[in-house]
């Protein structure tokens, strides 16, 4: 005959009075069944959920990879579009019948009259004065040039110089103005060609003081600083390009490093 009740007796080592616990056989069976059931459920859930969890993680990684690749394509497309716009802009302003190199050859062999203050000047793309060596304006750097490895962020191809609205902006080198007009991002913008594939950009101007095809000397005032275009405050956006490659202006003007307040 199976017992209906079990008793557990606990006897301490110091020979003091022991303690006993009694429980019914049905409660013991129920406890054992419950423990086995819980353990079985855990094993079954693990058997079903672990493969799904692994599959979900793999799908998540694949999605992140595809999203990253898509963002990279979008970023490359944005850069390519800007380069195409720059190329189209240069060719349009240099003349449809002349390419950049023939235009440079012409500049090397001619002298012209600058429209700035009606002063006579000679221009040559081989002069030292055609290398960007003069800071376009005095101010603090609020944003440095950033070509980011992070594909989900936009690149910044020049530096932003915080200035007072109306401060004079000067040409960083001698050259020919190939664009003087409006752009959506940079507002009133100037582009100067210095020869040897070097270009400088001056954006967010309050007003441009030179016109397309004007010949400028290093240090000539070409515009007044402003807040036009997409801008959060008065500043000059300044870029240096060699062909289709943006160059860091801080390498040309290390004096700006002493006033560099930019953070990425």
C-alpha positions as CSV (number, residue, x, y, z in Angstrom):
1,X,0.0,0.0,0.0
2,X,1.4,3.3,-1.1
3,X,1.7,6.0,1.7
4,X,-0.5,9.1,1.3
5,X,1.8,11.2,3.4
6,X,5.5,11.8,3.7
7,X,7.4,13.4,6.6
8,X,10.9,14.9,6.4
9,X,12.8,15.1,9.7
10,X,15.6,17.6,10.1
11,X,18.0,16.8,13.0
12,X,20.7,19.4,13.9
13,X,24.2,18.4,15.0
14,X,24.0,20.0,18.4
15,X,21.3,17.5,19.5
16,X,18.7,20.2,19.9
17,X,15.1,19.6,19.1
18,X,14.7,18.7,15.4
19,X,12.0,19.8,13.0
20,X,9.7,17.8,10.8
21,X,7.8,18.7,7.7
22,X,4.9,16.6,6.4
23,X,3.2,16.8,3.0
24,X,0.8,14.7,1.1
25,X,1.9,12.4,-1.7
26,X,-0.3,14.2,-4.2
27,X,1.5,17.5,-3.5
28,X,4.9,15.8,-4.1
29,X,3.7,14.4,-7.5
30,X,2.2,17.7,-8.4
31,X,5.5,19.5,-7.6
32,X,7.6,17.0,-9.6
33,X,5.1,17.3,-12.5
34,X,5.3,21.1,-12.4
35,X,9.1,21.2,-12.4
36,X,9.3,18.7,-15.3
37,X,6.6,20.7,-17.2
38,X,8.5,24.0,-16.8
39,X,11.8,22.4,-17.8
40,X,10.1,20.8,-20.9
41,X,8.5,24.1,-21.9
42,X,11.9,25.9,-21.6
43,X,13.6,23.3,-23.8
44,X,10.8,23.4,-26.3
45,X,10.8,27.2,-26.4
46,X,14.5,27.2,-26.9
47,X,14.3,24.7,-29.7
48,X,11.7,26.9,-31.5
49,X,12.9,30.4,-30.7
50,X,16.7,30.1,-30.9
51,X,16.8,29.3,-34.6
52,X,14.3,32.1,-35.2
53,X,16.4,34.5,-33.2
54,X,19.5,33.5,-35.2
55,X,17.5,34.0,-38.4
56,X,16.2,37.4,-37.2
57,X,19.7,38.5,-36.3
58,X,20.9,37.5,-39.7
59,X,18.1,39.3,-41.4
60,X,18.8,42.4,-39.3
61,X,22.5,42.3,-40.3
62,X,21.5,41.9,-44.0
63,X,19.1,44.8,-43.8
64,X,21.8,47.0,-42.1
65,X,24.2,46.0,-44.9
66,X,21.7,46.8,-47.6
67,X,20.8,50.1,-45.9
68,X,24.4,51.1,-45.6
69,X,25.1,50.3,-49.2
70,X,22.1,52.2,-50.3
71,X,23.2,55.3,-48.3
72,X,26.7,54.9,-49.8
73,X,25.2,54.9,-53.3
74,X,23.1,58.0,-52.4
75,X,26.2,59.8,-51.0
76,X,28.3,58.9,-54.1
77,X,25.4,60.0,-56.3
78,X,25.2,63.3,-54.5
79,X,29.0,63.8,-54.9
80,X,28.9,62.9,-58.5
81,X,25.9,65.2,-59.1
82,X,27.9,68.1,-57.5
83,X,31.0,67.3,-59.6
84,X,28.8,67.2,-62.8
85,X,27.2,70.5,-61.9
86,X,30.6,72.0,-61.3
87,X,31.9,70.7,-64.6
88,X,28.8,72.0,-66.4
89,X,29.1,75.3,-64.6
90,X,32.8,75.7,-65.5
91,X,32.3,74.8,-69.2
92,X,29.2,77.0,-69.5
93,X,31.0,80.0,-68.1
94,X,34.3,79.4,-69.9
95,X,32.4,79.2,-73.2
96,X,30.9,76.4,-75.1
97,X,33.5,76.4,-77.8
98,X,36.5,76.3,-75.5
99,X,37.5,73.8,-73.0
100,X,39.4,74.5,-69.8
101,X,42.9,73.8,-71.2
102,X,42.6,75.9,-74.3
103,X,41.2,78.7,-72.0
104,X,44.3,78.4,-69.9
105,X,46.6,78.6,-72.9
106,X,44.9,81.8,-74.0
107,X,45.3,83.3,-70.6
108,X,49.0,82.5,-70.5
109,X,49.6,84.5,-73.7
110,X,47.3,87.5,-73.3
111,X,47.0,90.6,-71.1
112,X,43.7,92.1,-70.2
113,X,42.1,95.0,-68.5
114,X,40.5,94.4,-65.2
115,X,37.1,95.8,-64.6
116,X,37.9,96.2,-60.9
117,X,38.5,99.9,-60.3
118,X,39.3,100.2,-64.1
119,X,42.9,99.2,-63.4
120,X,45.1,97.7,-66.1
121,X,46.5,94.3,-65.2
122,X,48.2,91.4,-66.8
123,X,47.2,87.8,-66.0
124,X,49.3,84.7,-66.3
125,X,48.4,81.2,-65.0
126,X,52.1,80.6,-64.3
127,X,52.6,83.3,-61.7
128,X,53.2,82.6,-58.0
129,X,50.4,85.1,-57.3
130,X,48.0,82.6,-58.9
131,X,48.5,80.1,-56.0
132,X,46.0,80.6,-53.1
133,X,48.2,82.2,-50.4
134,X,46.1,85.1,-49.0
135,X,43.3,84.4,-46.5
136,X,40.0,85.6,-48.1
137,X,38.8,87.2,-44.8
138,X,39.7,87.4,-41.1
139,X,37.5,85.4,-38.8
140,X,36.9,82.2,-36.7
141,X,36.6,78.8,-38.3
142,X,33.2,77.4,-37.3
143,X,33.3,74.4,-39.6
144,X,36.3,72.8,-41.1
145,X,36.5,70.7,-44.2
146,X,35.2,67.1,-43.7
147,X,35.3,64.2,-46.1
148,X,33.5,61.8,-43.8
149,X,34.0,58.0,-43.9
150,X,30.5,57.7,-42.4
151,X,28.3,57.2,-45.5
152,X,25.2,58.4,-43.8
153,X,26.5,61.9,-43.4
154,X,27.1,64.7,-45.9
155,X,30.5,65.9,-46.8
156,X,31.7,69.5,-46.3
157,X,34.1,70.5,-49.0
158,X,35.4,73.7,-47.6
159,X,35.6,75.8,-44.4
160,X,33.1,78.2,-42.9
161,X,34.5,81.5,-41.5
162,X,32.4,83.4,-39.1
163,X,32.4,87.1,-39.9
164,X,30.4,90.3,-39.7
165,X,27.9,90.9,-42.5
166,X,29.4,93.3,-44.9
167,X,33.0,92.5,-44.2
168,X,35.1,92.6,-47.4
169,X,36.1,89.3,-49.0
170,X,39.4,89.3,-51.0
171,X,40.7,87.0,-53.7
172,X,43.0,84.4,-52.3
173,X,45.0,84.4,-55.5
174,X,45.1,86.1,-58.9
175,X,42.8,84.7,-61.5
176,X,39.7,85.0,-63.7
177,X,36.2,85.0,-62.3
178,X,34.3,82.2,-64.1
179,X,31.1,82.4,-62.1
180,X,29.4,85.3,-60.3
181,X,25.8,84.6,-59.4
182,X,23.3,82.7,-57.3
183,X,23.2,79.1,-56.1
184,X,20.6,77.5,-53.9
185,X,23.0,76.2,-51.3
186,X,25.7,79.0,-51.2
187,X,23.5,82.0,-52.2
188,X,25.6,84.7,-53.9
189,X,28.7,82.8,-54.9
190,X,31.9,83.5,-56.8
191,X,34.2,81.0,-58.5
192,X,37.7,82.1,-59.5
193,X,40.0,80.1,-61.8
194,X,43.7,80.4,-61.0
195,X,45.2,78.2,-63.6
196,X,46.8,74.7,-63.3
197,X,43.3,73.4,-62.5
198,X,43.0,75.4,-59.3
199,X,39.7,77.0,-58.3
200,X,38.4,78.8,-55.3
201,X,34.8,79.2,-54.2
202,X,33.4,82.0,-52.1
203,X,29.8,81.5,-50.9
204,X,27.0,83.2,-48.9
205,X,28.1,86.6,-50.1
206,X,25.9,89.6,-49.3
207,X,26.8,91.0,-52.7
208,X,29.3,90.1,-55.4
209,X,31.5,92.9,-56.6
210,X,33.0,91.3,-59.7
211,X,31.4,89.8,-62.8
212,X,32.1,86.8,-64.9
213,X,35.4,87.0,-66.9
214,X,36.8,89.8,-64.6
215,X,40.5,89.5,-64.0
216,X,41.4,89.9,-60.3
217,X,44.6,90.1,-58.4
218,X,45.5,88.5,-55.1
219,X,44.0,90.7,-52.4
220,X,41.4,92.4,-54.5
221,X,38.1,92.9,-52.8
222,X,35.6,90.7,-54.7
223,X,32.5,90.6,-52.5
224,X,31.0,91.5,-49.2
225,X,30.4,88.7,-46.6
226,X,26.8,87.9,-46.0
227,X,24.2,85.3,-45.0
228,X,22.6,84.4,-48.3
229,X,21.6,80.9,-49.4
230,X,21.2,78.1,-46.9
231,X,23.0,79.7,-43.9
232,X,22.5,79.9,-40.2
233,X,24.4,83.2,-39.7
234,X,26.8,85.6,-41.5
235,X,29.9,83.6,-42.7
236,X,32.0,82.9,-45.7
237,X,32.0,79.4,-47.1
238,X,35.4,79.0,-48.8
239,X,36.6,76.1,-50.9
240,X,39.8,75.2,-52.8
241,X,39.6,72.7,-55.7
242,X,42.2,71.1,-57.9
243,X,40.3,69.9,-60.8
244,X,37.6,67.6,-59.4
245,X,39.4,67.1,-56.1
246,X,38.6,69.3,-53.0
247,X,41.6,70.5,-51.1
248,X,41.7,71.4,-47.4
249,X,41.9,75.3,-47.2
250,X,43.6,75.0,-43.8
251,X,46.6,73.5,-45.6
252,X,46.9,76.7,-47.6
253,X,46.2,79.0,-44.7
254,X,47.6,77.5,-41.5
255,X,46.9,80.8,-39.7
256,X,43.3,79.8,-39.5
257,X,44.2,76.9,-37.2
258,X,44.7,79.4,-34.4
259,X,41.1,80.4,-34.7
260,X,39.6,77.0,-35.4
261,X,36.5,76.5,-33.3
262,X,35.0,73.8,-35.4
263,X,33.8,70.4,-34.0
264,X,32.7,67.5,-36.1
